[in-house]
Amino acid sequence: MKDLLAFIIVVILSVAGAFFGPKIYASLAAGSRANTMIEQLTTGRSTLVARFANMGIARFGTGAYTAANVIAWRVLPDEAMDASSSALGNPFGGTYAISGAGRNFHWDADTIPQDGCIATLTGFPPGSGYTGAGVATSVSGLGAATVNAFPISPNTAANVCSSGNNAIRFVGG
């Protein structure tokens, strides 16, 4: 009888593991990528602020920074920069684009899955130097996206990260 009970428990755990395992793995992977993105953005912000420190009130300008310049300035770690193709890649397989916005700068990231979007928005630490983030379904929609101030609650993040594929604009300064 004990053997039968042990067998049934093993079968139940195996079925549950097969059903929930991929979901748990995907969630853990999204959290890891979100942490990597937050680290890249925080380090990148420090580099940009240092680079433009003596440029006055509108120190970041108002134009897009080319990927070649961002690579030359060493804003991101090597794994996020491809000098041969002048591309800036984010941990979710999408790209980064950075532009000046006067006193602030915009750091755009695309191709962010819903769980990664939620984990990234809710994971920003206080004092990161970013004031908020806006979310849209594509980079072209970020200009009209509402910027939510950090810290962003899980409910707000779930609401704005409603697409399976999101673009996020981080506002830093």
Steps between C-alpha positions, in 0.01 A plus 500: 500500500784739583658427163177582320463825692861596426445420131187717485682790666788470250255497208315805633824692552625401154181616331500825699867556415437440130209742505643778718874455434517694170295785647722522806814491282365774271417717799846451651668573165296820457598612850867436426483696172315781678776520761762510224310779324472703822874460559577609143272803523636605840863468388420667169334792675810557713717505189269743317474734799879506536544562126259794491567635853633841394256573218255728681130468571403335169810285516364194321395689186193406302612251238551128472841368594632271231581144597856563379537788748347301786746219424794742480398657832489150658156568649401132514682179588653309210220242480251778416713664229597366158761734356517311169135572422457811719213333683387532860324189629290452810482177705162404349636485145380846398689824455577816692478857371606803703413864437541831675198680641652820640548452874418131459565221256277225365622144495273285283495121500287282273392137469429460871258214583221569746658322798834670431331839474328455836818372668706789361256775598445367851868423555647850471666592830444838667769749412578343163499840331201411285181690573256272320411293197240487228388188315360451150461210259777642279778758517301729271226522764729598787471874435131485591539254789418617851813508716436336837726619782726252677438301709239329285258265677442145373138591415604801292774298329257220414257758360750681276689185393185352349656401167696182436768719344569838660725800451607697807627858522702567814536867593830579669698804591 
